[in-house]
Amino acid sequence: MTAEVEIINKEIDMPDQTITDLYNYDEFVPEKFERWMRFDDSPPVGEPVLDFPLWDLDQTPTSLKTELNRYSYTIVEFGSFT
């Protein structure tokens, strides 16, 4: 486990498993996904978003703000399609 993962684990109280191990749960039951439902920590609607790096499907580097500025409306899905 890297030092960065250890710091994140301590911040969200996950000392013995990596975040990936916990996120890739084997069944969709509340006790396995509720820890990820942190809506109170989300910025309010209308709040400017922080920029961060992204990559297109062809691995071309871009950023969140670049993608948000490409069209009048942009939907961003932060989640898993598993």
Residue pairs with C-beta under 8 A, 6 or more apart in sequence:
1 9
1 18
5 18
5 19
8 14
8 19
9 15
9 17
9 18
9 19
12 19
12 35
14 22
14 35
22 32
22 35
23 36
23 80
24 82
25 32
25 33
26 32
43 49
49 64
49 65
49 68
50 64
51 63
51 64
51 65
52 63
52 64
53 61
53 62
53 63
54 61
54 62
54 63
54 64
54 67
55 61
55 62
56 62
64 76
67 74
67 76
68 74
68 76
